[in-house]
Amino acid sequence: MLTKRRSLVTLSILLNLLLIPSLLGTISYHNNTTKTLTNLQTTLISTQQKLKSKEESLSWKNREYQEALREIERLKSSIDPLQKEITKLSTELLNRKELDSKLLSNFVSIKDLRTWLSINRVDAGIYNINNYNCENFAKSLATAGKASGHYIGLLGLGYHALNFVILGDKTSGYSIYQIEPQTDEITFITGKLLEE
């Protein structure tokens, strides 16, 4: 019986000796897996922090974008009343022009207007915010137009003064053009767009 027991103990020892390298390999594998998991967890935390930072940045940019959209809508809503005001003023201007046309005449064409602008020297004036600003340029151009028998009106845009002229007549239709008196630049406002 003792021999049997010794044989069993010996067999047990031999089995343990055979299993130890395998167990050591398994332990080493688990240690490496634990290190890999720790590294992955560190990477995951770092990535989550970067993602949170990007989300905050996008949130801020989204707020700026939404604010810009609101400002665009506000500006769009202010355009319609301005266009209505321009139409109203254009109609009033044309009605007034009918009265003034007995005294002053329209320019016949854009070419006629450009020729007249190239001859007058209002745009040669020197701008000075205190002594000769945009309002003075516009008044000078209107005065020069009146002196030559042409109607040139004043147009105030709150922060800037310009001039305008009416081209055409009842038969061909009217057109209103804006003039920048400091540069003689002509811009179509409303009515029938004329060719040069």
C-alpha positions as CSV (number, residue, x, y, z in Angstrom):
1,M,0.0,0.0,0.0
2,L,2.9,2.2,0.8
3,T,4.3,1.6,-2.6
4,K,1.1,2.4,-4.2
5,R,1.0,5.6,-2.3
6,R,4.6,6.5,-3.2
7,S,3.8,5.8,-6.8
8,L,0.8,8.1,-6.6
9,V,2.9,10.9,-4.9
10,T,5.6,10.4,-7.5
11,L,3.1,10.5,-10.3
12,S,1.6,13.6,-8.8
13,I,5.0,15.3,-8.5
14,L,5.8,14.3,-12.1
15,L,2.5,15.7,-13.3
16,N,3.1,18.9,-11.4
17,L,6.6,19.2,-12.9
18,L,5.1,18.7,-16.3
19,L,2.4,21.3,-15.7
20,I,4.6,24.0,-14.2
21,P,6.0,25.2,-17.5
22,S,2.6,25.2,-19.0
23,L,1.2,27.1,-16.0
24,L,4.2,29.6,-16.2
25,G,3.4,30.1,-19.9
26,T,-0.2,30.7,-19.1
27,I,0.7,33.2,-16.3
28,S,3.1,35.0,-18.6
29,Y,0.4,35.1,-21.3
30,H,-2.1,36.6,-18.8
31,N,0.5,39.1,-17.6
32,N,1.1,40.2,-21.2
33,T,-2.6,40.3,-21.8
34,T,-3.1,42.5,-18.7
35,K,-0.3,44.9,-19.9
36,T,-2.0,45.1,-23.3
37,L,-5.4,45.7,-21.7
38,T,-3.8,48.5,-19.5
39,N,-2.2,50.1,-22.6
40,L,-5.5,49.9,-24.5
41,Q,-7.4,51.3,-21.6
42,T,-4.9,54.2,-21.4
43,T,-5.3,54.8,-25.2
44,L,-9.1,54.6,-24.8
45,I,-9.0,57.3,-22.0
46,S,-6.7,59.5,-24.1
47,T,-8.9,59.1,-27.2
48,Q,-12.1,59.9,-25.1
49,Q,-10.4,63.1,-23.8
50,K,-9.5,64.1,-27.3
51,L,-13.0,63.3,-28.5
52,K,-14.5,65.4,-25.7
53,S,-12.2,68.3,-26.6
54,K,-13.2,68.0,-30.3
55,E,-16.9,67.9,-29.3
56,E,-16.5,71.0,-27.2
57,S,-14.7,72.7,-30.1
58,L,-17.4,71.7,-32.5
59,S,-20.1,72.8,-30.1
60,W,-18.4,76.2,-29.9
61,K,-18.2,76.4,-33.7
62,N,-21.8,75.3,-34.0
63,R,-22.8,78.1,-31.6
64,E,-20.8,80.6,-33.8
65,Y,-22.4,79.1,-36.9
66,Q,-25.9,79.4,-35.4
67,E,-25.2,82.9,-34.3
68,A,-24.1,83.8,-37.9
69,L,-27.2,82.2,-39.3
70,R,-29.4,84.3,-36.9
71,E,-27.5,87.5,-38.0
72,I,-28.0,86.6,-41.7
73,E,-31.7,86.1,-41.1
74,R,-31.9,89.4,-39.2
75,L,-30.1,91.2,-42.2
76,K,-32.4,89.4,-44.7
77,S,-35.4,90.6,-42.8
78,S,-34.1,94.2,-42.9
79,I,-33.7,94.0,-46.7
80,D,-37.4,93.8,-47.5
81,P,-38.4,97.0,-45.7
82,L,-35.4,98.8,-47.4
83,Q,-36.5,97.6,-50.8
84,K,-40.1,98.8,-50.1
85,E,-38.7,102.1,-49.0
86,I,-36.6,102.4,-52.2
87,T,-39.7,101.6,-54.3
88,K,-41.7,104.2,-52.4
89,L,-39.1,106.9,-52.6
90,S,-38.5,106.1,-56.3
91,T,-42.2,106.6,-57.0
92,E,-42.2,109.9,-55.0
93,L,-39.1,110.9,-56.8
94,L,-40.6,110.2,-60.2
95,N,-43.7,112.2,-59.2
96,R,-41.5,115.1,-58.0
97,K,-39.4,114.8,-61.2
98,E,-42.5,115.4,-63.2
99,L,-42.8,118.8,-61.5
100,D,-39.1,119.6,-61.8
101,S,-38.9,118.5,-65.4
102,K,-40.4,121.8,-66.4
103,L,-37.3,123.5,-65.0
104,L,-34.6,120.9,-65.3
105,S,-34.1,118.0,-67.8
106,N,-33.1,114.4,-67.6
107,F,-29.9,113.2,-69.1
108,V,-30.8,111.5,-72.4
109,S,-28.6,108.3,-71.9
110,I,-25.9,106.8,-69.8
111,K,-23.4,108.0,-72.4
112,D,-24.7,111.5,-72.1
113,L,-24.4,111.3,-68.3
114,R,-20.8,109.9,-68.4
115,T,-19.8,112.6,-70.8
116,W,-21.2,115.3,-68.5
117,L,-19.5,113.6,-65.5
118,S,-16.1,113.6,-67.3
119,I,-16.4,117.3,-68.0
120,N,-17.4,118.5,-64.5
121,R,-14.6,118.4,-61.9
122,V,-16.5,117.7,-58.7
123,D,-14.7,114.3,-58.3
124,A,-11.4,116.2,-58.4
125,G,-12.1,117.6,-54.9
126,I,-10.0,116.5,-52.0
127,Y,-11.9,114.6,-49.3
128,N,-11.5,115.9,-45.7
129,I,-13.9,114.6,-43.1
130,N,-14.1,117.9,-41.4
131,N,-14.2,120.4,-44.3
132,Y,-15.2,118.5,-47.5
133,N,-16.7,115.1,-47.0
134,C,-19.1,112.9,-49.0
135,E,-22.1,115.2,-48.3
136,N,-20.2,118.2,-49.7
137,F,-19.2,116.1,-52.8
138,A,-22.9,115.1,-53.3
139,K,-24.2,118.7,-52.8
140,S,-21.5,120.1,-55.2
141,L,-22.5,117.5,-57.9
142,A,-26.2,118.4,-57.5
143,T,-25.4,122.1,-57.8
144,A,-23.2,121.5,-60.9
145,G,-26.0,119.5,-62.5
146,K,-28.6,122.3,-61.8
147,A,-26.2,124.9,-63.2
148,S,-26.1,122.9,-66.4
149,G,-29.8,122.4,-66.5
150,H,-29.9,118.8,-65.4
151,Y,-31.7,117.4,-62.4
152,I,-29.2,115.5,-60.0
153,G,-30.7,114.6,-56.7
154,L,-29.1,113.9,-53.3
155,L,-29.3,110.4,-51.7
156,G,-28.4,110.0,-48.1
157,L,-27.7,106.4,-46.9
158,G,-27.3,107.3,-43.2
159,Y,-23.5,107.2,-43.2
160,H,-22.8,108.2,-46.8
161,A,-24.2,110.7,-49.2
162,L,-24.5,110.0,-53.0
163,N,-26.4,111.4,-55.9
164,F,-29.0,110.0,-58.3
165,V,-30.3,110.8,-61.7
166,I,-33.4,109.9,-63.6
167,L,-32.8,108.8,-67.2
168,G,-35.5,108.5,-69.8
169,D,-39.0,109.9,-70.1
170,K,-42.7,108.9,-69.9
171,T,-42.6,107.3,-73.4
172,S,-39.5,105.2,-73.1
173,G,-39.7,104.6,-69.3
174,Y,-37.7,105.9,-66.5
175,S,-34.5,104.6,-64.9
176,I,-32.9,105.7,-61.7
177,Y,-29.1,105.5,-61.4
178,Q,-26.9,106.3,-58.4
179,I,-23.7,108.3,-58.8
180,E,-20.8,108.2,-56.4
181,P,-19.7,111.9,-56.6
182,Q,-16.2,111.2,-55.4
183,T,-15.4,108.8,-58.3
184,D,-18.2,109.4,-60.9
185,E,-19.1,105.7,-60.6
186,I,-22.7,105.0,-61.9
187,T,-24.9,102.2,-60.5
188,F,-28.3,101.1,-61.6
189,I,-31.0,101.4,-58.9
190,T,-34.4,100.7,-60.4
191,G,-36.5,101.1,-63.5
192,K,-35.5,100.1,-67.0
193,L,-31.9,99.0,-67.2
194,L,-30.3,101.0,-70.1
195,E,-27.5,99.9,-72.3
196,E,-24.4,102.0,-72.5
